[in-house]
Amino acid sequence: MNTDKFLDHPDLGKLTLRLGVGFILLLHGLWKLEGGITATVEQVATNGFPGWLAYGTFIGELLAPLMLILGKFTRPAGLLVALNMLMTVVVAHRDLAFQLNDFGGWMIELNVLILLGGMAAALLGAGKYSLSKGKGKWD
């Protein structure tokens, strides 16, 4: 069996990336949609930003992940995900940025992994397994 061809499926890799990043982040957005974002507004304001910026959470954790999952406007969606995750580190986790957990893992590893996944989606585009079939200008 030729393993080069067996593992050479870039469009399937793009789909896997989009679904993984999209679903993980979408769950966080749905939780905030159901439970409210009062705590997020307070946390944003406590860190010196206008509280209304917290409502960007709905773009970064609901709209952008849905766009990733569907594969429509994938490149801007990936950038929105990356920006959203950068803000989570700055606002909620900056004091953890240089700490390890009890198992040797980086305390902000999930945030950074999703941030980098968003950047990868922005750079790679949607691929053929998407609503746009990878042919849209922003996909």
DSSP file (Angstrom, degrees, kcal/mol; ACC not computed):
  #  RESIDUE AA STRUCTURE BP1 BP2  ACC     N-H-->O    O-->H-N    N-H-->O    O-->H-N    TCO  KAPPA ALPHA  PHI   PSI    X-CA   Y-CA   Z-CA
    1    1 A M              0   0    0      0, 0.0     2,-1.0     0, 0.0     3,-0.1   0.000 360.0 360.0 360.0 133.8    0.0    0.0    0.0
    2    2 A N     >  -     0   0    0      1,-0.2     4,-1.6     2,-0.0     3,-0.4  -0.732 360.0-170.0 -84.6 104.6    1.3    3.4   -0.9
    3    3 A T  H  > S+     0   0    0     -2,-1.0     4,-1.9     1,-0.2    -1,-0.2   0.751  79.4  69.1 -70.2 -22.7    1.1    5.4    2.3
    4    4 A D  H  4 S+     0   0    0      1,-0.2     4,-0.3     2,-0.2    -1,-0.2   0.938 108.6  35.3 -59.8 -45.3    1.8    8.7    0.5
    5    5 A K  H >4 S+     0   0    0     -3,-0.4     3,-0.6     1,-0.2    -1,-0.2   0.824 111.5  63.0 -76.9 -31.9   -1.5    8.5   -1.3
    6    6 A F  H 3< S+     0   0    0     -4,-1.6    -2,-0.2     1,-0.2    -1,-0.2   0.873 114.4  32.0 -60.3 -39.1   -3.3    7.0    1.7
    7    7 A L  T 3< S+     0   0    0     -4,-1.9     2,-1.3     1,-0.1    -1,-0.2   0.366  92.7 101.6-101.4   3.9   -2.6   10.1    3.9
    8    8 A D    <   +     0   0    0     -3,-0.6    -1,-0.1    -4,-0.3    -4,-0.0  -0.648  39.2 122.2 -95.5  81.9   -2.7   12.7    1.1
    9    9 A H     >  +     0   0    0     -2,-1.3     4,-2.2     1,-0.1     3,-0.4  -0.587  24.5 168.3-138.6  72.4   -6.2   14.2    1.6
   10   10 A P  H  > S+     0   0    0      0, 0.0     4,-2.3     0, 0.0     5,-0.1   0.842  78.9  53.6 -60.3 -34.3   -5.8   18.0    2.2
   11   11 A D  H  > S+     0   0    0      2,-0.2     4,-1.9     1,-0.2   118,-0.2   0.874 109.2  48.4 -69.5 -34.6   -9.5   18.7    1.7
   12   12 A L  H  > S+     0   0    0     -3,-0.4     4,-2.4     2,-0.2    -1,-0.2   0.865 110.4  52.8 -69.7 -35.9  -10.4   16.1    4.3
   13   13 A G  H  X S+     0   0    0     -4,-2.2     4,-2.4     2,-0.2    -2,-0.2   0.898 108.2  50.1 -63.7 -41.0   -7.8   17.7    6.6
   14   14 A K  H  X S+     0   0    0     -4,-2.3     4,-2.7     2,-0.2    -2,-0.2   0.904 110.8  49.6 -64.2 -41.2   -9.4   21.1    6.1
   15   15 A L  H  X S+     0   0    0     -4,-1.9     4,-2.8     2,-0.2     5,-0.3   0.928 110.6  49.9 -62.2 -45.2  -12.8   19.6    7.0
   16   16 A T  H  X S+     0   0    0     -4,-2.4     4,-2.5     1,-0.2     5,-0.2   0.916 112.4  47.7 -59.8 -45.0  -11.4   18.0   10.1
   17   17 A L  H  X S+     0   0    0     -4,-2.4     4,-2.5     2,-0.2     5,-0.4   0.938 113.4  47.5 -61.5 -48.3   -9.8   21.2   11.2
   18   18 A R  H  X S+     0   0    0     -4,-2.7     4,-2.3     1,-0.2     5,-0.2   0.915 114.9  45.1 -62.0 -44.5  -13.0   23.2   10.6
   19   19 A L  H  X S+     0   0    0     -4,-2.8     4,-2.6    -5,-0.2     5,-0.3   0.916 114.6  48.2 -67.2 -43.2  -15.2   20.8   12.4
   20   20 A G  H  X S+     0   0    0     -4,-2.5     4,-1.9    -5,-0.3     5,-0.2   0.961 118.8  37.2 -62.7 -53.4  -12.9   20.4   15.4
   21   21 A V  H  X S+     0   0    0     -4,-2.5     4,-2.1    -5,-0.2     5,-0.3   0.923 118.8  51.2 -65.0 -44.4  -12.3   24.1   16.0
   22   22 A G  H  X S+     0   0    0     -4,-2.3     4,-2.5    -5,-0.4    -2,-0.2   0.928 112.4  42.7 -61.8 -48.9  -15.9   25.0   15.1
   23   23 A F  H  X S+     0   0    0     -4,-2.6     4,-1.8    -5,-0.2    -1,-0.2   0.899 112.8  52.5 -68.9 -40.0  -17.7   22.5   17.4
   24   24 A I  H  X S+     0   0    0     -4,-1.9     4,-0.9    -5,-0.3    -1,-0.2   0.943 117.1  38.5 -59.9 -46.9  -15.4   23.1   20.3
   25   25 A L  H  X S+     0   0    0     -4,-2.1     4,-1.9    -5,-0.2     3,-0.3   0.861 109.7  60.8 -74.2 -35.4  -15.9   26.8   20.2
   26   26 A L  H  X S+     0   0    0     -4,-2.5     4,-2.8    -5,-0.3     5,-0.2   0.873  99.2  57.5 -59.3 -38.3  -19.6   26.6   19.3
   27   27 A L  H  X S+     0   0    0     -4,-1.8     4,-1.9     1,-0.2    -1,-0.2   0.888 105.8  49.8 -60.6 -38.7  -20.3   24.8   22.6
   28   28 A H  H  X S+     0   0    0     -4,-0.9     4,-1.9    -3,-0.3    -1,-0.2   0.910 111.7  48.6 -65.4 -41.6  -18.8   27.7   24.5
   29   29 A G  H  X S+     0   0    0     -4,-1.9     4,-2.4    32,-0.6    -2,-0.2   0.898 110.1  50.4 -65.6 -41.3  -21.0   30.1   22.6
   30   30 A L  H  X S+     0   0    0     -4,-2.8     4,-2.3    31,-0.3     5,-0.2   0.885 108.3  53.6 -64.1 -37.8  -24.1   28.1   23.1
   31   31 A W  H  X S+     0   0    0     -4,-1.9     4,-2.7    -5,-0.2    -1,-0.2   0.912 111.7  44.8 -62.2 -42.7  -23.4   28.0   26.8
   32   32 A K  H  X S+     0   0    0     -4,-1.9     4,-2.1     2,-0.2    -2,-0.2   0.857 110.5  54.8 -70.2 -34.6  -23.1   31.8   27.0
   33   33 A L  H  < S+     0   0    0     -4,-2.4    -2,-0.2     2,-0.2    -1,-0.2   0.903 116.0  38.2 -63.6 -40.9  -26.2   32.2   24.8
   34   34 A E  H  < S+     0   0    0     -4,-2.3    -2,-0.2    -5,-0.2    -1,-0.2   0.907 126.6  34.0 -76.1 -43.6  -28.2   30.1   27.3
   35   35 A G  H  < S-     0   0    0     -4,-2.7     3,-0.2    -5,-0.2    -2,-0.2   0.583 109.2-119.1 -92.9 -10.4  -26.7   31.3   30.5
   36   36 A G     <  -     0   0    0     -4,-2.1    -1,-0.2    -5,-0.2     3,-0.1  -0.079  10.9-107.2  90.9 164.4  -26.0   34.9   29.6
   37   37 A I  S  > S+     0   0    0      1,-0.1     4,-2.8     2,-0.1     5,-0.2   0.057  74.6 119.3-120.1  25.6  -22.8   36.9   29.4
   38   38 A T  H  > S+     0   0    0      1,-0.2     4,-2.4     2,-0.2     5,-0.2   0.922  80.5  48.6 -55.5 -45.9  -23.1   39.1   32.4
   39   39 A A  H  > S+     0   0    0      1,-0.2     4,-2.3     2,-0.2    -1,-0.2   0.874 111.2  50.7 -63.8 -36.6  -20.0   37.6   34.0
   40   40 A T  H  > S+     0   0    0      2,-0.2     4,-2.6     1,-0.2    -2,-0.2   0.916 109.0  50.6 -67.5 -43.0  -18.1   38.1   30.7
   41   41 A V  H  X S+     0   0    0     -4,-2.8     4,-2.4     1,-0.2    -2,-0.2   0.923 112.7  47.4 -59.2 -44.9  -19.3   41.8   30.5
   42   42 A E  H  X S+     0   0    0     -4,-2.4     4,-2.6    -5,-0.2    -2,-0.2   0.900 111.8  49.7 -64.3 -41.4  -18.0   42.3   34.0
   43   43 A Q  H  X S+     0   0    0     -4,-2.3     4,-1.2     2,-0.2    -2,-0.2   0.903 111.2  48.8 -65.8 -41.1  -14.7   40.6   33.4
   44   44 A V  H  <>S+     0   0    0     -4,-2.6     5,-2.0     2,-0.2     3,-0.4   0.934 114.1  46.2 -62.7 -46.4  -14.1   42.7   30.2
   45   45 A A  H ><5S+     0   0    0     -4,-2.4     3,-1.8     1,-0.2    -2,-0.2   0.887 107.9  56.7 -64.7 -39.9  -14.9   45.9   32.1
   46   46 A T  H 3<5S+     0   0    0     -4,-2.6    -1,-0.2     1,-0.3    -2,-0.2   0.799 103.4  55.9 -61.1 -28.7  -12.7   44.9   35.0
   47   47 A N  T 3<5S-     0   0    0     -4,-1.2    -1,-0.3    -3,-0.4    -2,-0.2   0.238 126.2 -98.6 -91.9  13.7   -9.8   44.5   32.6
   48   48 A G  T < 5S+     0   0    0     -3,-1.8    -3,-0.2     1,-0.3    -2,-0.1   0.527  85.9 118.1  89.2   5.6  -10.2   48.1   31.4
   49   49 A F  S   <S-     0   0    0     -5,-2.0    -1,-0.3    -6,-0.2     2,-0.2  -0.706  77.3 -90.0-100.0 156.2  -12.1   47.4   28.2
   50   50 A P    >   -     0   0    0      0, 0.0     3,-1.9     0, 0.0     4,-0.3  -0.464  35.1-129.6 -62.6 134.5  -15.6   48.7   27.4
   51   51 A G  G >  S+     0   0    0      1,-0.3     3,-1.9     2,-0.2     4,-0.3   0.796 102.6  69.5 -57.2 -31.2  -18.1   46.2   28.7
   52   52 A W  G >  S+     0   0    0      1,-0.3     3,-1.6     2,-0.2    -1,-0.3   0.733  81.8  74.8 -63.0 -20.8  -20.0   46.1   25.4
   53   53 A L  G X  S+     0   0    0     -3,-1.9     3,-1.9     1,-0.3    -1,-0.3   0.782  80.3  72.9 -60.7 -24.8  -17.0   44.4   23.8
   54   54 A A  G X  S+     0   0    0     -3,-1.9     3,-2.0    -4,-0.3    -1,-0.3   0.791  82.5  68.5 -60.4 -27.5  -18.1   41.2   25.6
   55   55 A Y  G X  S+     0   0    0     -3,-1.6     3,-1.3     1,-0.3     4,-0.5   0.684  81.0  75.8 -68.7 -15.4  -21.0   41.0   23.1
   56   56 A G  G X> S+     0   0    0     -3,-1.9     4,-2.7    -4,-0.3     3,-0.6   0.690  76.3  80.1 -63.3 -18.1  -18.4   40.2   20.4
   57   57 A T  H <> S+     0   0    0     -3,-2.0     4,-2.7     1,-0.2     5,-0.3   0.872  85.5  57.1 -54.8 -38.4  -18.3   36.8   22.1
   58   58 A F  H <>>S+     0   0    0     -3,-1.3     5,-1.9    -4,-0.2     4,-0.9   0.830 109.7  44.3 -67.0 -30.5  -21.4   36.0   20.2
   59   59 A I  I <4>S+     0   0    0     -3,-0.6     5,-3.0    -4,-0.5    -2,-0.2   0.930 119.8  41.2 -73.3 -47.4  -19.6   36.7   16.9
   60   60 A G  I  <5S+     0   0    0     -4,-2.7    -2,-0.2     1,-0.2    -3,-0.2   0.726 126.7  31.1 -75.0 -23.2  -16.5   34.8   17.9
   61   61 A E  I  <5S+     0   0    0     -4,-2.7   -32,-0.6    -5,-0.2   -31,-0.3   0.445 133.2  21.1-118.9  -1.7  -18.2   31.9   19.6
   62   62 A L  I  X5S+     0   0    0     -4,-0.9     4,-1.8    -5,-0.3    -3,-0.2   0.598 125.9  35.5-124.2 -60.4  -21.4   31.4   17.6
   63   63 A L  I  ><S+     0   0    0     -5,-1.9     4,-2.4     2,-0.2     5,-0.2   0.959 119.3  46.5 -66.1 -52.9  -21.3   33.0   14.2
   64   64 A A  H  ><S+     0   0    0     -5,-3.0     4,-2.3     1,-0.2    -1,-0.2   0.913 112.9  49.2 -60.6 -45.3  -17.6   32.3   13.3
   65   65 A P  H  > S+     0   0    0      0, 0.0     4,-2.9     0, 0.0    -1,-0.2   0.902 110.9  51.0 -62.0 -38.0  -17.7   28.7   14.4
   66   66 A L  H  X S+     0   0    0     -4,-1.8     4,-2.5     2,-0.2     5,-0.2   0.913 109.5  50.5 -62.9 -40.9  -20.9   28.1   12.4
   67   67 A M  H  X>S+     0   0    0     -4,-2.4     5,-2.0     2,-0.2     4,-1.7   0.900 112.1  48.0 -62.6 -40.1  -19.2   29.7    9.4
   68   68 A L  H  <5S+     0   0    0     -4,-2.3    -2,-0.2     2,-0.2    -1,-0.2   0.949 111.2  49.4 -63.9 -48.9  -16.2   27.3    9.9
   69   69 A I  H  <5S+     0   0    0     -4,-2.9    -2,-0.2     1,-0.2    -1,-0.2   0.911 117.2  40.8 -58.3 -44.4  -18.4   24.3   10.3
   70   70 A L  H  <5S-     0   0    0     -4,-2.5    61,-2.6    -5,-0.2    -1,-0.2   0.741 106.8-126.8 -77.4 -23.0  -20.4   25.1    7.1
   71   71 A G  T  <5 +     0   0    0     -4,-1.7    61,-1.3     1,-0.3     2,-0.4   0.896  63.5 132.1  76.8  40.9  -17.3   26.2    5.2
   72   72 A K  S   <S-     0   0    0     -5,-2.0    -1,-0.3     1,-0.2    -2,-0.1  -0.996  78.7  -2.7-127.1 128.0  -18.7   29.5    4.2
   73   73 A F  S  > S+     0   0    0     -2,-0.4     4,-2.1    -3,-0.1    66,-0.2   0.915  83.9 164.5  55.9  44.8  -16.5   32.7    4.6
   74   74 A T  H  >  +     0   0    0      1,-0.2     4,-2.7     2,-0.2    65,-0.2   0.869  61.9  54.7 -63.2 -41.4  -14.0   30.4    6.2
   75   75 A R  H  > S+     0   0    0     63,-2.4     4,-1.8     2,-0.2    -1,-0.2   0.954 113.0  40.0 -65.2 -50.3  -11.0   32.7    6.0
   76   76 A P  H  > S+     0   0    0      0, 0.0     4,-2.4     0, 0.0    -1,-0.2   0.882 114.6  55.4 -64.6 -33.7  -12.7   35.7    7.9
   77   77 A A  H  X S+     0   0    0     -4,-2.1     4,-2.4     1,-0.2    -2,-0.2   0.920 106.3  50.6 -62.0 -43.0  -14.3   33.2   10.3
   78   78 A G  H  X S+     0   0    0     -4,-2.7     4,-2.3     1,-0.2    -1,-0.2   0.894 110.5  49.0 -61.5 -40.4  -10.8   31.8   11.1
   79   79 A L  H  X S+     0   0    0     -4,-1.8     4,-2.6     2,-0.2    -1,-0.2   0.889 110.4  51.0 -66.4 -38.7   -9.5   35.3   11.8
   80   80 A L  H  X S+     0   0    0     -4,-2.4     4,-2.7     2,-0.2    -2,-0.2   0.899 110.1  49.7 -64.3 -40.2  -12.5   36.0   14.0
   81   81 A V  H  X S+     0   0    0     -4,-2.4     4,-2.5     2,-0.2     5,-0.2   0.935 111.6  48.6 -62.4 -46.1  -11.9   32.8   16.0
   82   82 A A  H  X S+     0   0    0     -4,-2.3     4,-2.2     1,-0.2    -2,-0.2   0.920 113.1  46.9 -61.7 -43.9   -8.3   33.7   16.4
   83   83 A L  H  X S+     0   0    0     -4,-2.6     4,-2.3     2,-0.2    -1,-0.2   0.918 111.3  52.1 -63.8 -43.1   -9.1   37.3   17.6
   84   84 A N  H  X S+     0   0    0     -4,-2.7     4,-1.8     1,-0.2    -2,-0.2   0.922 111.7  46.0 -58.2 -45.3  -11.8   35.9   19.9
   85   85 A M  H  X S+     0   0    0     -4,-2.5     4,-1.8     2,-0.2    -1,-0.2   0.850 108.8  55.0 -71.0 -33.3   -9.3   33.5   21.5
   86   86 A L  H  X S+     0   0    0     -4,-2.2     4,-2.5    -5,-0.2    -1,-0.2   0.919 108.4  49.8 -61.8 -42.3   -6.6   36.2   21.8
   87   87 A M  H  X S+     0   0    0     -4,-2.3     4,-3.1     1,-0.2     5,-0.5   0.862 105.6  56.4 -65.4 -35.2   -9.1   38.3   23.7
   88   88 A T  H  X>S+     0   0    0     -4,-1.8     4,-1.9     2,-0.2     5,-1.2   0.902 110.6  45.0 -63.8 -37.1   -9.9   35.3   26.0
   89   89 A V  I  X>S+     0   0    0     -4,-1.8     4,-0.8     3,-0.2     5,-0.6   0.947 117.2  43.8 -68.9 -47.4   -6.2   35.1   26.9
   90   90 A V  I  <5S+     0   0    0     -4,-2.5     4,-0.3     3,-0.2    -2,-0.2   0.916 125.8  31.0 -64.1 -44.6   -5.8   38.9   27.4
   91   91 A V  I  <5S+     0   0    0     -4,-3.1    -3,-0.2    -5,-0.2    -2,-0.2   0.915 135.2  16.9 -84.4 -45.3   -9.0   39.4   29.3
   92   92 A A  I  <5S+     0   0    0     -4,-1.9    -3,-0.2    -5,-0.5    -2,-0.1   0.706 131.6  26.5-106.8 -21.6   -9.6   36.1   31.2
   93   93 A H  I >X<S+     0   0    0     -5,-1.2     3,-2.0    -4,-0.8     4,-0.5   0.276  72.8 114.1-131.6  13.6   -6.3   34.2   31.3
   94   94 A R  G >4<S+     0   0    0     -5,-0.6     3,-1.0     1,-0.3     4,-0.2   0.830  79.5  57.9 -62.0 -29.9   -3.3   36.5   31.0
   95   95 A D  G 34 S+     0   0    0      1,-0.2    -1,-0.3     2,-0.1     3,-0.2   0.643 107.1  50.1 -72.5 -12.0   -2.2   35.6   34.5
   96   96 A L  G X4 S+     0   0    0     -3,-2.0     3,-2.1    -7,-0.2    11,-0.4   0.478  80.3  99.4 -98.7  -4.8   -2.0   32.0   33.5
   97   97 A A  T << S+     0   0    0     -3,-1.0    -1,-0.1    -4,-0.5    11,-0.1   0.742  90.2  36.7 -59.7 -26.3    0.0   32.6   30.3
   98   98 A F  T 3  S+     0   0    0     -4,-0.2     2,-0.3    -3,-0.2    -1,-0.3  -0.010 102.2  95.5-116.3  29.4    3.3   31.6   31.9
   99   99 A Q    <   -     0   0    0     -3,-2.1     8,-2.4     0, 0.0     2,-0.3  -0.882  57.7-145.9-121.6 152.8    2.0   28.8   34.1
  100  100 A L  B     -A  106   0A   0     -2,-0.3     6,-0.2     6,-0.2    -2,-0.1  -0.832  20.8-124.1-109.3 152.6    1.8   25.0   33.8
  101  101 A N    >   -     0   0    0      4,-3.5     3,-1.8    -2,-0.3    -1,-0.1  -0.199  43.0 -83.4 -83.8-175.5   -1.0   22.8   35.2
  102  102 A D  T 3  S+     0   0    0      1,-0.3    -1,-0.1     2,-0.1    -2,-0.0   0.612 129.7  50.5 -66.4 -12.2   -0.4   19.9   37.6
  103  103 A F  T 3  S-     0   0    0      2,-0.1    -1,-0.3     3,-0.0     3,-0.1   0.278 122.6 -99.5-109.5   8.5    0.3   17.6   34.6
  104  104 A G  S <  S+     0   0    0     -3,-1.8     2,-0.2     1,-0.3    -2,-0.1   0.476  79.9 134.4  88.4   3.0    2.9   19.8   32.9
  105  105 A G        -     0   0    0      1,-0.1    -4,-3.5     2,-0.0    -1,-0.3  -0.531  65.6 -98.6 -85.8 154.3    0.5   21.2   30.4
  106  106 A W  B >   -A  100   0A   0     -6,-0.2     3,-1.9    -2,-0.2     4,-0.3  -0.521  27.5-133.4 -70.0 131.9    0.3   24.9   29.5
  107  107 A M  T 3  S+     0   0    0     -8,-2.4     3,-0.2   -11,-0.4    -1,-0.1   0.763 106.1  38.6 -61.4 -25.9   -2.6   26.5   31.4
  108  108 A I  T 3> S+     0   0    0     -9,-0.3     4,-2.5   -12,-0.3    -1,-0.3   0.059  79.8 119.7-111.1  25.3   -3.8   28.3   28.3
  109  109 A E  H <> S+     0   0    0     -3,-1.9     4,-2.7     1,-0.2     5,-0.2   0.871  74.3  49.2 -62.4 -38.9   -3.1   25.5   25.8
  110  110 A L  H  > S+     0   0    0     -4,-0.3     4,-2.5     2,-0.2     5,-0.2   0.925 111.6  49.7 -66.5 -42.8   -6.7   25.0   24.7
  111  111 A N  H  > S+     0   0    0      1,-0.2     4,-2.3     2,-0.2    -2,-0.2   0.933 115.1  43.5 -59.0 -46.1   -7.1   28.8   24.1
  112  112 A V  H  X S+     0   0    0     -4,-2.5     4,-2.8     2,-0.2     5,-0.2   0.885 111.8  53.6 -69.4 -38.5   -3.9   28.9   22.1
  113  113 A L  H  X S+     0   0    0     -4,-2.7     4,-2.2    -5,-0.2    -2,-0.2   0.918 112.0  44.5 -62.5 -43.1   -4.7   25.7   20.2
  114  114 A I  H  X S+     0   0    0     -4,-2.5     4,-2.5     2,-0.2    -2,-0.2   0.899 112.2  53.4 -68.3 -39.4   -8.1   27.1   19.1
  115  115 A L  H  X S+     0   0    0     -4,-2.3     4,-2.1    -5,-0.2    -2,-0.2   0.945 112.5  43.5 -57.4 -49.0   -6.4   30.4   18.2
  116  116 A L  H  X S+     0   0    0     -4,-2.8     4,-2.6     1,-0.2    -1,-0.2   0.846 111.1  55.2 -67.9 -33.9   -3.9   28.6   16.0
  117  117 A G  H  X S+     0   0    0     -4,-2.2     4,-2.4    -5,-0.2    -1,-0.2   0.896 107.7  49.8 -63.5 -39.9   -6.6   26.4   14.5
  118  118 A G  H  X S+     0   0    0     -4,-2.5     4,-2.1     2,-0.2    -2,-0.2   0.911 111.5  48.2 -63.3 -42.8   -8.5   29.6   13.6
  119  119 A M  H  X S+     0   0    0     -4,-2.1     4,-2.2     2,-0.2    -2,-0.2   0.908 110.5  51.5 -63.8 -41.7   -5.4   31.0   11.9
  120  120 A A  H  X S+     0   0    0     -4,-2.6     4,-2.7     1,-0.2     5,-0.3   0.913 109.5  49.6 -62.2 -42.6   -4.8   27.7   10.1
  121  121 A A  H  X S+     0   0    0     -4,-2.4     4,-2.5     1,-0.2    -1,-0.2   0.898 110.4  51.1 -62.6 -39.8   -8.4   27.7    8.8
  122  122 A A  H  < S+     0   0    0     -4,-2.1    -1,-0.2     1,-0.2    -2,-0.2   0.881 115.7  41.6 -64.0 -37.8   -7.9   31.3    7.6
  123  123 A L  H  < S+     0   0    0     -4,-2.2    -2,-0.2    -5,-0.1    -1,-0.2   0.838 122.0  38.6 -79.0 -34.0   -4.7   30.4    5.8
  124  124 A L  H  < S-     0   0    0     -4,-2.7    -2,-0.2    -5,-0.2    -3,-0.2   0.801  95.9-147.9 -88.3 -31.4   -5.9   27.1    4.3
  125  125 A G     <  -     0   0    0     -4,-2.5    -1,-0.2    -5,-0.3    14,-0.1  -0.314  36.7 -60.3  84.3-175.8   -9.5   28.0    3.4
  126  126 A A        -     0   0    0     13,-3.9     3,-0.3    10,-0.1    -1,-0.2   0.843  63.4-148.2 -79.4 -36.9  -12.5   25.7    3.4
  127  127 A G        -     0   0    0     12,-0.5     7,-0.2    -3,-0.2     8,-0.1  -0.222  42.5 -61.0  83.7 176.2  -11.6   23.0    0.9
  128  128 A K  S    S+     0   0    0      1,-0.2     2,-1.5     6,-0.1    -1,-0.2   0.697 121.1  75.6 -75.3 -18.1  -14.0   21.1   -1.4
  129  129 A Y  S    S+     0   0    0     -3,-0.3     2,-0.3  -118,-0.2    -1,-0.2  -0.511  85.8  84.0 -91.1  68.4  -16.0   19.6    1.5
  130  130 A S  S >  S-     0   0    0     -2,-1.5     3,-0.8    -3,-0.1   -59,-0.2  -0.953  94.4 -95.7-157.1 167.0  -17.8   22.8    2.3
  131  131 A L  T 3  S+     0   0    0    -61,-2.6   -59,-0.2    -2,-0.3   -60,-0.1   0.877 127.3  43.8 -58.5 -36.9  -20.8   24.9    1.2
  132  132 A S  T >  S-     0   0    0    -61,-1.3     3,-1.9   -62,-0.2    -1,-0.2   0.572 101.3-134.0 -85.1  -8.4  -18.5   26.9   -1.0
  133  133 A K  T <   -     0   0    0     -3,-0.8    -5,-0.1     1,-0.3    -2,-0.1   0.705  63.7 -72.2  57.9  19.9  -16.7   23.9   -2.4
  134  134 A G  T 3  S+     0   0    0    -63,-0.3    -1,-0.3    -7,-0.2    -6,-0.1   0.627 118.5 105.2  75.8  13.8  -13.6   26.0   -1.7
  135  135 A K    <   +     0   0    0     -3,-1.9    -2,-0.1    -8,-0.1     2,-0.1   0.550  46.2 105.0-104.9  -9.3  -14.3   28.2   -4.6
  136  136 A G  S >  S-     0   0    0     -4,-0.1     3,-1.4     1,-0.1   -10,-0.1  -0.372  78.5-119.0 -72.0 152.9  -15.5   31.4   -2.9
  137  137 A K  T 3  S+     0   0    0      1,-0.3    -1,-0.1     2,-0.2     0, 0.0   0.853 115.9  38.7 -58.2 -36.5  -13.3   34.4   -2.7
  138  138 A W  T 3         0   0    0      1,-0.2   -63,-2.4   -63,-0.0    -1,-0.3   0.242 360.0 360.0-100.2  11.8  -13.3   34.3    1.1
  139  139 A D    <         0   0    0     -3,-1.4   -13,-3.9   -65,-0.2   -12,-0.5   0.393 360.0 360.0-110.3 360.0  -13.2   30.5    1.4
